[in-house]
Amino acid sequence: MTRTYLDYNATAPLRDEARAAMVAAMDLVGNPSSVHAEGRAAKALVENARAQVAAAVGCAPSEVIFTSGATEAAQMLAHPRPGHDVFVQDTAHDALFSHLKLSDWPERPLGPGHTLAMGLANSETGVITQPPEQIDGQWPYGDTARADWLLLDVTQAVGRIPFAFSWSGADFAILSAHKLGGPKGVGALIVRQGVDIDPLTTGGGQEMGRRSGTENVIGIAGFGAAAEAAARDLADGAWDRVAKLRDMLEDAIATGANNTIFVGKGGPRLPNTSCFVAPGWKGETQVMQMDLAGFAVSAGSACSSGKVRASRVLRAMGFDDIAAASALRVSLGTATTEDDILRFAETWLAKYMKFRARAA
């Protein structure tokens, strides 16, 4: 059976550039903290990757702190300054939402001494919280929603839509390499110059004292190469073609199942993401049936896999429990073809008709 991968928001296939960079890094024996020639060579590789990531994110290299991924980077929210409350967007990824401190946000206005944490682009729906060019100097929840710090989860956005940390108005950003086609287990926390935070991990003082422990040189090399390649894809307009494929998929499904709800359609979305709801047909059932048919798709965030429950994100967007449990996410990549899309739509519609017949 031919397998068709349509779950890029969970993880993107490893890019050739990342694989080559990682293989080359395996030949380096030195510790980046050592001062001899071998150590300096490893350090140079880490700093080159830091510059590559910084260029893709639109920040200074000195603002990049390498971590094990976006989830670890989000841990900076777990240790706020005394009296510093954390407010997390209700549709944010669990990596952020788990740090929610106050239950009455956003009804309670933000103010000095607060951090607002939010996702720029939602991993489940592809919905962009606010067009990136409108974030600078503005808060997404009105004039009263001002805080000392803003943290953006840009994991799904970097390399797919225009974004630069330098003009985002954010103080922090988090991202993971494997969403860009880099290796799993490496990511970054971006910290605006002049902002002081407690170390994520104490010890030897690596990563400018903010994340101790010997750097994952091989993973970091792959991250840098993937970030550079992703930025090149964006600049070359690769995602414009992907957006057309997504629209083609939705048109095909809507033609055969006109009661399907396409979440966020008509608003700003990631070019590669379609989240659609077939009320009453459970998302996990759809995932299993499509998997057996040779298609890898998702019912939500991969970090919530195995949790059979209605989507917290969709409920926060106003969907009832039945609809929130009936969503499927299809996320495309630059390698996705028109044939992939049309075969998926045909297969999904055939199974949808069987579901409707059983439910009748």
C-alpha positions as CSV (number, residue, x, y, z in Angstrom):
1,M,0.0,0.0,0.0
2,T,1.2,3.5,-0.9
3,R,1.4,5.7,2.2
4,T,0.6,9.4,1.9
5,Y,1.8,11.7,4.7
6,L,-0.6,14.6,5.5
7,D,0.4,15.4,9.1
8,Y,3.1,18.0,8.7
9,N,1.8,20.0,11.7
10,A,2.6,17.0,13.9
11,T,6.1,16.7,12.4
12,A,7.6,17.4,9.1
13,P,9.8,14.8,7.3
14,L,13.5,15.3,7.9
15,R,14.9,17.6,5.2
16,D,17.9,16.5,3.1
17,E,19.8,19.6,4.3
18,A,19.2,18.7,7.9
19,R,20.3,15.1,7.5
20,A,23.5,16.1,5.7
21,A,24.3,18.7,8.4
22,M,23.7,16.1,11.2
23,V,25.9,13.5,9.5
24,A,28.7,16.0,9.2
25,A,28.3,17.0,12.8
26,M,28.7,13.4,13.9
27,D,32.4,13.6,12.9
28,L,33.1,16.4,15.3
29,V,34.5,15.0,18.5
30,G,34.9,18.2,20.6
31,N,32.8,19.6,23.4
32,P,31.6,23.1,22.5
33,S,32.7,24.3,25.9
34,S,36.3,23.1,25.5
35,V,38.9,25.6,24.4
36,H,41.1,23.3,22.3
37,A,40.7,23.1,18.5
38,E,38.2,20.3,18.6
39,G,36.0,22.1,21.0
40,R,36.3,25.3,19.0
41,A,35.1,23.5,15.9
42,A,32.1,22.2,17.7
43,K,31.4,25.6,19.1
44,A,31.7,27.1,15.6
45,L,29.1,24.7,14.3
46,V,26.7,25.6,17.1
47,E,27.1,29.3,16.5
48,N,26.6,28.9,12.8
49,A,23.3,27.1,13.5
50,R,22.4,29.8,15.9
51,A,22.8,32.4,13.1
52,Q,20.8,30.2,10.7
53,V,17.9,30.0,13.2
54,A,18.1,33.7,14.0
55,A,17.8,34.6,10.3
56,A,14.7,32.4,9.9
57,V,13.1,33.8,13.0
58,G,14.1,37.4,12.4
59,C,16.1,38.0,15.6
60,A,19.7,38.5,16.7
61,P,21.8,35.3,17.2
62,S,22.4,36.4,20.8
63,E,18.6,36.1,21.4
64,V,18.5,32.4,20.5
65,I,18.7,29.8,23.3
66,F,18.8,26.2,22.2
67,T,16.5,23.9,24.1
68,S,15.1,20.3,23.7
69,G,12.0,21.8,22.0
70,A,9.2,24.3,22.3
71,T,7.8,22.6,25.4
72,E,11.0,23.0,27.4
73,A,11.2,26.6,26.2
74,A,7.7,27.2,27.5
75,Q,8.9,26.3,31.0
76,M,10.1,29.8,31.5
77,L,6.5,30.6,32.3
78,A,6.6,28.2,35.2
79,H,8.9,30.4,37.2
80,P,7.7,34.0,36.9
81,R,8.9,36.8,39.0
82,P,7.2,37.3,42.4
83,G,3.7,38.8,41.8
84,H,4.0,38.1,38.1
85,D,0.8,36.4,36.8
86,V,0.7,34.4,33.6
87,F,-2.3,34.6,31.3
88,V,-2.5,32.0,28.5
89,Q,-4.7,32.2,25.4
90,D,-7.5,29.6,25.7
91,T,-6.7,28.1,22.3
92,A,-2.9,27.9,23.0
93,H,-1.0,24.6,22.7
94,D,-0.8,22.5,25.9
95,A,2.9,23.5,26.2
96,L,1.6,27.0,27.1
97,F,-1.9,26.2,28.4
98,S,-0.5,24.0,31.2
99,H,1.0,27.1,32.8
100,L,-2.4,29.0,33.1
101,K,-2.3,30.7,36.4
102,L,-5.6,32.6,36.6
103,S,-9.0,31.2,35.5
104,D,-10.8,34.6,35.0
105,W,-8.7,35.7,32.0
106,P,-9.5,37.4,29.6
107,E,-12.4,38.9,31.6
108,R,-9.8,40.2,34.1
109,P,-7.8,43.0,32.4
110,L,-4.1,42.5,32.1
111,G,-1.7,45.1,33.5
112,P,1.8,45.6,34.8
113,G,3.4,42.5,36.3
114,H,1.7,40.1,33.9
115,T,2.8,37.9,31.0
116,L,0.5,37.1,28.1
117,A,1.3,33.8,26.3
118,M,-0.3,32.9,23.0
119,G,0.1,31.0,19.8
120,L,0.6,32.9,16.6
121,A,-0.8,30.0,14.5
122,N,-2.9,27.2,16.0
123,S,-1.5,23.7,15.4
124,E,-5.0,22.1,15.4
125,T,-6.9,24.5,13.2
126,G,-4.2,26.5,11.4
127,V,-6.0,29.7,12.4
128,I,-3.6,32.7,12.8
129,T,-4.5,34.5,16.0
130,Q,-3.8,37.8,14.4
131,P,-2.1,38.8,11.2
132,P,1.6,39.1,12.1
133,E,2.0,42.6,10.7
134,Q,-0.7,43.8,13.2
135,I,0.9,42.4,16.4
136,D,3.6,45.1,16.6
137,G,2.6,47.6,19.1
138,Q,-0.8,46.2,19.6
139,W,-2.3,43.6,22.0
140,P,-4.7,41.0,20.6
141,Y,-7.3,41.5,23.3
142,G,-7.9,45.2,23.3
143,D,-6.4,48.3,24.9
144,T,-6.9,47.0,28.5
145,A,-5.0,43.8,27.7
146,R,-1.5,45.1,28.2
147,A,1.2,43.3,30.1
148,D,4.9,43.5,30.8
149,W,5.8,40.5,28.6
150,L,4.4,38.8,25.6
151,L,5.3,35.2,24.7
152,L,4.5,33.9,21.2
153,D,4.4,30.3,20.2
154,V,5.6,30.5,16.6
155,T,6.2,26.7,16.2
156,Q,3.8,26.3,13.4
157,A,4.3,29.8,11.8
158,V,8.1,30.1,11.2
159,G,9.0,29.1,7.7
160,R,5.3,29.1,6.6
161,I,4.1,32.7,6.9
162,P,6.1,35.9,7.1
163,F,7.3,36.5,10.7
164,A,10.1,38.4,12.3
165,F,10.6,38.4,16.1
166,S,12.2,41.8,15.8
167,W,9.0,43.4,14.6
168,S,6.5,41.2,16.4
169,G,6.4,43.1,19.7
170,A,7.1,39.9,21.6
171,D,9.6,39.5,24.4
172,F,9.8,35.7,24.0
173,A,9.1,33.2,21.3
174,I,9.3,29.4,21.3
175,L,9.7,26.9,18.4
176,S,10.8,23.3,17.6
177,A,13.1,22.1,14.8
178,H,11.0,19.1,13.7
179,K,8.1,21.3,12.5
180,L,10.6,22.8,10.0
181,G,12.0,19.5,8.8
182,G,14.7,19.4,11.4
183,P,15.3,16.6,13.9
184,K,13.1,15.9,16.9
185,G,14.3,16.8,20.3
186,V,15.7,20.3,19.7
187,G,14.2,23.7,19.6
188,A,14.7,27.3,20.8
189,L,13.6,29.9,23.2
190,I,14.0,33.4,21.8
191,V,14.5,36.1,24.4
192,R,14.5,39.8,23.5
193,Q,17.8,41.5,24.3
194,G,17.6,43.3,27.7
195,V,15.1,40.9,29.2
196,D,16.3,39.0,32.2
197,I,14.9,35.6,33.1
198,D,15.9,32.8,35.5
199,P,17.8,29.9,33.9
200,L,15.8,27.1,32.4
201,T,18.4,24.7,33.7
202,T,21.3,25.5,36.1
203,G,24.7,23.9,36.0
204,G,27.7,24.7,33.7
205,G,26.3,27.9,32.3
206,Q,26.0,27.0,28.7
207,E,23.7,29.0,26.4
208,M,24.7,32.3,27.9
209,G,23.9,30.9,31.4
210,R,20.2,30.3,30.5
211,R,20.2,26.6,29.7
212,S,23.0,24.6,31.2
213,G,24.2,21.2,29.9
214,T,26.3,20.1,27.0
215,E,24.7,21.2,23.8
216,N,23.0,18.7,21.4
217,V,25.5,19.6,18.7
218,I,24.1,17.1,16.1
219,G,20.5,18.2,16.7
220,I,21.4,21.8,16.6
221,A,23.3,21.4,13.3
222,G,20.2,19.8,11.8
223,F,18.0,22.6,13.3
224,G,20.1,25.3,11.7
225,A,20.1,23.7,8.3
226,A,16.4,23.0,8.4
227,A,15.7,26.6,9.4
228,E,17.7,28.0,6.6
229,A,16.0,25.7,4.1
230,A,12.5,26.6,5.5
231,A,13.2,30.3,5.1
232,R,14.3,29.7,1.5
233,D,11.1,27.9,0.8
234,L,9.0,30.7,2.2
235,A,11.0,33.3,0.2
236,D,10.5,31.3,-3.0
237,G,6.7,31.1,-2.6
238,A,6.6,27.4,-2.0
239,W,3.6,27.7,0.4
240,D,1.5,29.6,-2.1
241,R,1.3,26.3,-4.1
242,V,0.4,24.4,-0.9
243,A,-2.4,26.9,-0.1
244,K,-3.9,26.1,-3.5
245,L,-3.8,22.4,-2.8
246,R,-5.5,23.0,0.6
247,D,-8.3,25.0,-1.1
248,M,-8.6,22.2,-3.7
249,L,-9.0,19.6,-0.9
250,E,-11.7,21.7,0.8
251,D,-13.6,22.3,-2.4
252,A,-13.6,18.6,-3.2
253,I,-14.8,17.6,0.3
254,A,-17.5,20.4,0.3
255,T,-18.8,19.2,-3.0
256,G,-19.4,15.7,-1.7
257,A,-20.3,16.6,1.9
258,N,-21.9,20.0,2.0
259,N,-22.6,20.0,5.7
260,T,-18.8,19.8,6.5
261,I,-17.6,22.7,8.6
262,F,-14.2,24.1,7.7
263,V,-12.7,25.7,10.8
264,G,-11.4,29.2,10.2
265,K,-12.2,29.3,6.5
266,G,-12.4,32.8,5.3
267,G,-10.0,34.1,7.9
268,P,-6.2,34.1,8.2
269,R,-4.9,30.6,8.3
270,L,-1.7,28.7,7.7
271,P,-1.4,27.9,4.0
272,N,-1.0,24.2,4.7
273,T,-3.7,23.4,7.3
274,S,-7.3,22.3,6.9
275,C,-9.4,21.4,10.0
276,F,-12.9,20.2,9.2
277,V,-15.8,18.9,11.2
278,A,-18.2,16.2,10.1
279,P,-20.6,16.3,13.1
280,G,-21.1,13.0,14.8
281,W,-18.3,11.2,13.1
282,K,-15.6,11.0,15.7
283,G,-12.2,12.3,14.8
284,E,-10.3,9.4,16.1
285,T,-12.5,7.0,14.1
286,Q,-11.7,9.1,11.0
287,V,-8.0,8.9,11.7
288,M,-8.0,5.2,12.1
289,Q,-10.0,4.6,8.9
290,M,-7.8,6.9,6.9
291,D,-4.7,5.3,8.4
292,L,-5.9,1.9,7.2
293,A,-6.5,3.4,3.8
294,G,-2.9,4.6,3.7
295,F,-3.2,8.3,4.8
296,A,-1.5,9.8,7.8
297,V,-3.7,12.6,9.3
298,S,-4.6,13.7,12.8
299,A,-7.5,14.5,15.0
300,G,-5.7,17.3,16.7
301,S,-2.3,18.2,18.3
302,A,0.1,15.3,18.3
303,C,1.0,16.2,21.9
304,S,-2.6,15.2,22.9
305,S,-2.5,11.9,21.0
306,G,-4.3,9.0,22.7
307,K,-6.6,11.3,24.6
308,V,-10.1,10.5,23.4
309,R,-11.9,13.7,24.2
310,A,-13.4,16.7,22.5
311,S,-10.9,19.3,21.4
312,R,-10.3,22.0,24.0
313,V,-9.3,24.4,21.2
314,L,-12.6,23.9,19.3
315,R,-14.6,24.2,22.4
316,A,-12.9,27.4,23.2
317,M,-13.8,28.6,19.7
318,G,-17.5,27.9,20.4
319,F,-18.1,24.5,19.0
320,D,-20.2,22.1,21.0
321,D,-18.8,18.8,22.4
322,I,-20.1,16.7,19.4
323,A,-18.5,19.0,16.8
324,A,-15.3,19.4,18.9
325,A,-15.0,15.6,19.0
326,S,-15.6,15.2,15.2
327,A,-12.7,17.2,13.7
328,L,-10.0,16.0,11.4
329,R,-6.8,17.9,10.6
330,V,-5.0,17.5,7.3
331,S,-1.7,19.4,7.2
332,L,0.2,19.5,3.9
333,G,3.9,20.0,3.1
334,T,5.9,21.3,0.1
335,A,6.2,17.7,-1.1
336,T,2.4,17.2,-1.2
337,T,1.0,16.7,-4.7
338,E,-2.3,17.3,-6.3
339,D,-2.7,13.5,-6.7
340,D,-2.2,13.1,-2.9
341,I,-5.0,15.6,-2.3
342,L,-7.5,14.1,-4.8
343,R,-6.9,10.6,-3.6
344,F,-7.4,11.6,0.0
345,A,-10.6,13.5,-0.8
346,E,-12.0,10.5,-2.8
347,T,-11.2,8.1,0.0
348,W,-12.5,10.3,2.8
349,L,-15.8,10.9,1.0
350,A,-16.3,7.2,0.4
351,K,-15.9,6.5,4.1
352,Y,-18.1,9.5,5.0
353,M,-20.9,8.2,2.8
354,K,-20.7,4.9,4.7
355,F,-20.8,6.7,8.0
356,R,-23.9,8.6,6.9
357,A,-25.6,5.4,5.7
358,R,-24.9,3.8,9.1
359,A,-26.2,6.8,11.0
360,A,-29.4,7.0,8.9
